[in-house]
Amino acid sequence: SPYLMRPPMFINAPATVVDCKATVKRGERWICGVVLVRTMPLPQLLRELTTNVPPIHSNPAEALAQDKSRVMKWCAGNIESMRGDDEMAAFTPPVIRLTDPISLTRITRAARGVDCDHIQTFDLESFITAAKGAPAKRYWCCPVCDCPLPFHRLRLDTFCNSILQVVFKAEPRATEVTISGKDGTWRVSDTELPTEDERSRSRSRTPKKGSERKRTIDVLRRQEEKHERLVEKEKKKEAEERKAKLKEKLAALKLATTKVGWMPAGAACSVCSKEVEDKGGLFCGRKRENGELVGCHTAYCWKCFRKAKPAELGKVRTTKTEFEGLEADGADPWWMHEKCMTPEDRVDYYGEDGEPEEQVDPHASFAWE
């Protein structure tokens, strides 16, 4: 054996001594054997079983079909074995418990022996863990039928594993399923009772008497408050819109009011579009005694006003000096196009005649000269 071979340069190796004692009866013969083994951890054993040990079928679908057929045959054989002379059978449906018979916990990876005749499975990890410390009489034996079950005769039960994958998602508290012998269908036949903590949590989540009505009232109240907030928001929005429109009207009115007499600083000329300084031009318009605003409110800077043709302004002319003189006398200076004036405006502008006074040119010559 490689375990007992002497390595090179290993001199005076101690001898391997096996001391065995046994108490036997007279006439009995015993054989003592020594088996050298290598310790293998649990993850490696599981990996060996799922990869190295060849399954019944390499195709999972074929393995599932054969395991299901095996269970159906067992159910049919169970019926035949229970038949009496009267051809009647008191048959108890076959049950697969989903708890492990060793650890009494849920089975996570169902396994069975190849030579076992039962349909009950056990948890693979729990079986291998228990086998390490089992007594000699129970060493590597099936926990269901107590038959010898060495490692190389272990198999994963595909049919039971398919049940576990489905049942623990739909019924997490299921403990056993009942199998139908005709087509291999199954149903959950038993579930574990909830613990005291789970029952107390369930009672705390259960609505008390009148709490449903209170919850409904609270929902209606919240909906009403939400509706009131929306209505208030709409009202506020409408008020802001009315305020903005009123502000625009006031601004337009103020602008129309200011477009009389002097041009204020920052106002733009309607001809050259240049902004002027304070009193840098004049508007066409006036404010009558009754508060009525008249005129076209065209703006002229003094430069454009002097250059304007009579066809545009008419005969009505003025100057910045004249505006300043009227303002000094306490009057509000104003000017309008001749075409914008009414007879009333002409009387107010020129006097009772409503006509401008003829200006005598000092440089003009007499007709006889």
C-alpha positions as CSV (number, residue, x, y, z in Angstrom):
1,S,0.0,0.0,0.0
2,P,1.3,3.5,-0.6
3,Y,0.6,4.3,3.0
4,L,3.1,1.7,4.2
5,M,5.8,2.1,1.6
6,R,9.1,3.4,3.0
7,P,10.1,6.7,1.4
8,P,13.7,7.2,0.1
9,M,16.3,8.1,2.7
10,F,13.9,7.1,5.4
11,I,16.1,4.8,7.6
12,N,15.0,2.9,10.7
13,A,11.3,3.7,10.3
14,P,9.2,2.6,13.2
15,A,7.1,-0.5,12.7
16,T,3.3,-0.1,12.3
17,V,1.8,-2.0,15.2
18,V,-1.9,-2.8,15.4
19,D,-3.2,-3.9,18.9
20,C,-6.5,-5.6,18.8
21,K,-8.4,-7.2,21.7
22,A,-11.6,-9.2,21.5
23,T,-13.6,-11.2,24.0
24,V,-15.1,-14.3,22.3
25,K,-16.8,-17.4,23.3
26,R,-15.3,-20.8,23.1
27,G,-15.5,-22.2,19.6
28,E,-16.0,-18.9,17.9
29,R,-13.6,-17.6,15.3
30,W,-13.0,-14.0,14.5
31,I,-11.1,-12.2,11.7
32,C,-9.4,-8.9,12.3
33,G,-9.0,-6.6,9.3
34,V,-7.3,-3.2,9.0
35,V,-8.6,-0.7,6.5
36,L,-6.6,2.5,5.8
37,V,-8.8,5.4,4.8
38,R,-8.4,9.0,3.9
39,T,-10.6,11.6,5.5
40,M,-12.9,13.4,3.1
41,P,-14.8,16.6,4.1
42,L,-18.5,16.8,3.7
43,P,-18.5,19.3,0.7
44,Q,-16.2,17.0,-1.2
45,L,-18.5,14.0,-0.5
46,L,-21.5,15.9,-1.8
47,R,-19.6,16.9,-4.8
48,E,-18.5,13.3,-5.4
49,L,-22.1,12.1,-5.2
50,T,-23.5,14.8,-7.5
51,T,-20.7,14.7,-10.1
52,N,-18.4,11.7,-10.0
53,V,-21.0,9.0,-9.1
54,P,-22.9,8.3,-12.3
55,P,-26.7,8.9,-11.9
56,I,-29.3,6.5,-13.2
57,H,-29.7,8.6,-16.3
58,S,-27.5,11.4,-17.5
59,N,-30.6,13.2,-18.7
60,P,-32.6,14.9,-15.8
61,A,-35.9,14.4,-17.6
62,E,-35.3,10.7,-18.0
63,A,-34.2,10.4,-14.3
64,L,-37.4,12.2,-13.2
65,A,-39.6,9.9,-15.4
66,Q,-37.9,6.8,-14.0
67,D,-38.2,8.0,-10.3
68,K,-41.8,8.9,-10.9
69,S,-42.5,5.5,-12.5
70,R,-40.8,3.8,-9.5
71,V,-43.2,5.6,-7.1
72,M,-46.2,4.6,-9.2
73,K,-45.2,1.0,-9.3
74,W,-44.7,1.0,-5.5
75,C,-48.2,2.4,-5.1
76,A,-49.7,-0.2,-7.4
77,G,-47.7,-3.0,-5.6
78,N,-48.9,-1.7,-2.2
79,I,-52.5,-2.1,-3.3
80,E,-52.0,-5.7,-4.6
81,S,-50.2,-6.7,-1.4
82,M,-53.2,-5.5,0.7
83,R,-55.9,-7.3,-1.3
84,G,-57.9,-10.0,0.5
85,D,-60.1,-12.8,-0.6
86,D,-63.0,-10.5,-1.2
87,E,-61.0,-8.5,-3.7
88,M,-61.4,-5.5,-1.4
89,A,-58.5,-3.4,-0.2
90,A,-58.2,-1.1,2.8
91,F,-55.6,1.2,1.1
92,T,-53.9,4.1,2.8
93,P,-52.6,6.6,0.3
94,P,-48.7,6.6,0.2
95,V,-47.2,9.6,2.0
96,I,-43.8,11.2,1.6
97,R,-42.8,13.1,4.7
98,L,-40.9,16.3,3.9
99,T,-39.0,16.3,7.2
100,D,-35.7,14.4,7.6
101,P,-36.0,11.3,9.9
102,I,-32.5,12.0,11.2
103,S,-32.4,15.7,11.9
104,L,-36.2,16.2,12.0
105,T,-35.8,19.3,9.9
106,R,-36.9,20.1,6.4
107,I,-35.3,18.1,3.6
108,T,-33.2,20.3,1.4
109,R,-31.6,17.6,-0.9
110,A,-33.6,14.4,-1.0
111,A,-31.7,11.1,-1.4
112,R,-32.3,7.4,-1.1
113,G,-30.5,4.1,-1.6
114,V,-30.5,2.3,-4.9
115,D,-31.5,-1.0,-3.2
116,C,-34.2,0.5,-1.0
117,D,-37.9,-0.4,-1.8
118,H,-39.6,2.5,0.0
119,I,-40.5,5.9,-1.4
120,Q,-39.6,7.9,1.7
121,T,-36.4,9.9,1.3
122,F,-34.0,11.6,3.7
123,D,-31.7,14.6,3.7
124,L,-28.4,13.8,2.1
125,E,-26.3,16.2,4.1
126,S,-27.8,15.0,7.4
127,F,-27.3,11.4,6.5
128,I,-23.6,11.8,5.7
129,T,-23.0,13.9,8.8
130,A,-24.7,11.3,11.0
131,A,-22.8,8.4,9.4
132,K,-19.5,9.8,10.6
133,G,-20.3,9.3,14.2
134,A,-22.8,6.4,14.0
135,P,-22.1,3.2,16.0
136,A,-20.8,0.2,14.3
137,K,-24.2,-1.5,14.0
138,R,-25.7,1.6,12.4
139,Y,-22.7,2.6,10.3
140,W,-23.8,3.6,6.8
141,C,-27.4,2.2,7.1
142,C,-30.6,3.6,5.7
143,P,-32.4,5.6,8.3
144,V,-35.8,4.4,6.9
145,C,-35.4,0.7,6.3
146,D,-32.1,0.1,8.2
147,C,-30.6,-1.7,5.2
148,P,-26.8,-1.3,4.5
149,L,-26.3,1.8,2.4
150,P,-22.7,2.5,1.5
151,F,-21.7,5.8,-0.1
152,H,-21.5,4.4,-3.6
153,R,-25.1,3.1,-3.4
154,L,-26.6,6.6,-2.6
155,R,-28.7,8.3,-5.2
156,L,-30.5,11.7,-5.4
157,D,-34.3,11.2,-5.8
158,T,-35.2,13.5,-8.7
159,F,-39.0,13.1,-8.2
160,C,-38.9,14.1,-4.5
161,N,-36.6,17.0,-5.2
162,S,-39.0,18.3,-7.8
163,I,-41.8,18.2,-5.2
164,L,-39.6,20.1,-2.7
165,Q,-38.9,22.8,-5.2
166,V,-42.6,23.4,-5.8
167,V,-44.2,22.8,-2.4
168,F,-42.0,25.0,-0.3
169,K,-42.8,28.0,-2.6
170,A,-46.5,27.4,-2.5
171,E,-46.9,25.9,1.0
172,P,-43.9,26.8,3.2
173,R,-45.4,25.0,6.2
174,A,-46.1,21.7,4.4
175,T,-44.8,18.6,6.2
176,E,-46.0,15.8,4.0
177,V,-47.5,15.1,0.6
178,T,-49.8,12.3,-0.6
179,I,-49.0,10.5,-3.9
180,S,-51.6,9.2,-6.3
181,G,-50.7,5.8,-7.8
182,K,-52.5,6.3,-11.1
183,D,-50.6,9.2,-12.6
184,G,-48.1,10.2,-9.9
185,T,-49.7,13.4,-9.0
186,W,-49.4,14.7,-5.4
187,R,-51.0,17.0,-3.0
188,V,-50.1,18.6,0.4
189,S,-51.8,16.4,3.1
190,D,-50.4,18.0,6.3
191,T,-48.8,21.2,7.5
192,E,-47.1,22.2,10.7
193,L,-48.9,24.3,13.3
194,P,-47.8,27.9,13.7
195,T,-45.7,28.6,16.8
196,E,-46.9,30.8,19.6
197,D,-44.8,33.8,18.4
198,E,-46.3,33.4,14.9
199,R,-49.8,33.2,16.3
200,S,-49.2,36.3,18.4
201,R,-47.9,38.2,15.3
202,S,-50.9,37.1,13.3
203,R,-53.3,38.3,16.0
204,S,-51.5,41.6,16.1
205,R,-51.9,42.0,12.4
206,T,-55.6,41.0,12.5
207,P,-57.8,44.1,12.5
208,K,-59.8,44.6,15.6
209,K,-63.5,45.2,15.7
210,G,-64.3,48.6,14.3
211,S,-60.8,49.1,12.9
212,E,-61.9,48.4,9.4
213,R,-64.6,51.1,9.6
214,K,-62.1,53.5,11.2
215,R,-59.6,52.7,8.3
216,T,-62.3,53.5,5.8
217,I,-63.2,56.7,7.5
218,D,-59.5,57.7,7.5
219,V,-59.2,56.9,3.8
220,L,-62.3,59.0,3.0
221,R,-60.9,61.9,5.2
222,R,-57.6,61.8,3.4
223,Q,-59.3,61.8,0.1
224,E,-61.5,64.8,1.1
225,E,-58.4,66.7,2.4
226,K,-56.6,66.0,-0.9
227,H,-59.6,67.3,-2.8
228,E,-59.7,70.4,-0.6
229,R,-56.0,71.0,-1.3
230,L,-56.5,70.7,-5.0
231,V,-59.5,73.1,-4.9
232,E,-57.4,75.6,-2.8
233,K,-54.6,75.2,-5.3
234,E,-56.9,76.0,-8.2
235,K,-58.3,79.0,-6.4
236,K,-54.8,80.3,-5.7
237,K,-53.8,79.8,-9.3
238,E,-56.9,81.7,-10.5
239,A,-56.2,84.5,-8.1
240,E,-52.6,84.8,-9.3
241,E,-53.8,84.9,-12.9
242,R,-56.3,87.7,-12.1
243,K,-53.6,89.6,-10.2
244,A,-51.2,89.2,-13.2
245,K,-53.9,90.5,-15.6
246,L,-54.7,93.4,-13.4
247,K,-51.1,94.2,-13.1
248,E,-50.7,94.2,-16.8
249,K,-53.7,96.5,-17.2
250,L,-52.3,98.9,-14.6
251,A,-48.9,98.8,-16.3
252,A,-50.6,99.6,-19.7
253,L,-52.6,102.4,-18.1
254,K,-49.5,103.8,-16.4
255,L,-47.6,103.6,-19.7
256,A,-50.4,105.4,-21.5
257,T,-50.5,108.0,-18.8
258,T,-46.8,108.7,-18.9
259,K,-46.9,109.0,-22.7
260,V,-47.9,112.7,-22.4
261,G,-45.6,115.7,-22.4
262,W,-42.0,115.0,-21.6
263,M,-40.3,111.7,-22.5
264,P,-38.9,110.2,-19.3
265,A,-35.4,108.7,-19.1
266,G,-35.1,105.4,-20.8
267,A,-38.0,105.9,-23.2
268,A,-37.3,105.0,-26.8
269,C,-37.9,107.3,-29.8
270,S,-40.5,105.9,-32.2
271,V,-38.3,107.1,-35.2
272,C,-34.7,106.3,-34.4
273,S,-35.5,103.8,-31.6
274,K,-32.8,105.3,-29.4
275,E,-33.3,105.7,-25.7
276,V,-33.2,109.3,-24.4
277,E,-32.4,111.0,-21.1
278,D,-34.9,112.6,-18.9
279,K,-36.8,115.3,-20.9
280,G,-35.0,114.2,-24.0
281,G,-38.1,114.3,-26.2
282,L,-41.9,114.6,-26.2
283,F,-45.0,112.5,-26.8
284,C,-48.0,113.2,-29.0
285,G,-50.9,113.4,-26.5
286,R,-52.5,115.3,-23.7
287,K,-54.7,114.6,-20.7
288,R,-57.9,116.6,-20.7
289,E,-59.5,118.2,-17.7
290,N,-62.0,115.3,-17.4
291,G,-59.1,112.8,-17.3
292,E,-59.4,111.6,-20.8
293,L,-56.2,110.7,-22.6
294,V,-56.0,111.6,-26.3
295,G,-53.4,111.5,-29.0
296,C,-51.5,108.8,-30.7
297,H,-48.7,108.8,-28.1
298,T,-45.9,108.7,-30.7
299,A,-42.5,109.5,-29.2
300,Y,-40.0,111.9,-30.7
301,C,-36.6,112.8,-29.5
302,W,-35.8,116.5,-30.0
303,K,-33.4,115.7,-32.8
304,C,-36.0,113.7,-34.8
305,F,-38.7,116.2,-34.0
306,R,-36.6,119.0,-35.5
307,K,-35.9,116.9,-38.6
308,A,-39.5,115.8,-39.1
309,K,-41.3,117.1,-42.2
310,P,-44.4,119.2,-42.0
311,A,-46.4,116.5,-43.8
312,E,-45.8,114.2,-40.8
313,L,-46.2,116.7,-37.9
314,G,-48.4,119.3,-39.5
315,K,-48.2,123.0,-38.7
316,V,-48.2,122.5,-34.9
317,R,-44.6,122.9,-33.7
318,T,-42.9,123.4,-30.4
319,T,-39.4,123.5,-28.8
320,K,-37.8,122.2,-25.7
321,T,-37.4,125.8,-24.5
322,E,-41.2,126.3,-24.9
323,F,-41.8,123.1,-22.9
324,E,-39.5,124.3,-20.1
325,G,-41.2,127.8,-20.1
326,L,-44.7,126.2,-19.7
327,E,-43.4,124.0,-16.9
328,A,-41.9,127.0,-15.2
329,D,-45.2,128.8,-15.3
330,G,-46.8,125.8,-13.5
331,A,-48.6,124.3,-16.6
332,D,-48.3,120.8,-17.9
333,P,-46.7,121.1,-21.3
334,W,-48.1,119.0,-24.1
335,W,-48.0,118.7,-27.9
336,M,-50.0,116.8,-30.5
337,H,-50.0,116.2,-34.2
338,E,-52.2,118.5,-36.1
339,K,-54.2,115.5,-37.4
340,C,-54.6,114.2,-33.8
341,M,-56.1,117.5,-32.6
342,T,-59.7,118.2,-32.3
343,P,-61.1,121.8,-32.4
344,E,-61.3,121.7,-28.7
345,D,-57.6,120.8,-28.5
346,R,-56.7,123.6,-31.0
347,V,-58.5,126.2,-28.8
348,D,-56.7,124.9,-25.7
349,Y,-53.3,124.9,-27.5
350,Y,-53.5,128.2,-29.5
351,G,-56.1,130.2,-27.6
352,E,-59.6,131.5,-28.5
353,D,-58.8,131.7,-32.2
354,G,-57.5,128.2,-32.4
355,E,-54.9,129.3,-35.0
356,P,-51.2,129.9,-34.6
357,E,-49.9,133.3,-34.6
358,E,-47.9,134.3,-37.8
359,Q,-44.3,134.7,-37.1
360,V,-42.6,137.7,-38.7
361,D,-39.2,136.9,-40.2
362,P,-36.9,139.9,-39.4
363,H,-34.8,139.1,-42.4
364,A,-37.6,139.0,-44.8
365,S,-37.9,142.0,-47.4
366,F,-40.9,144.1,-48.2
367,A,-42.7,143.6,-51.5
368,W,-41.5,147.0,-52.8
369,E,-37.9,146.3,-52.0
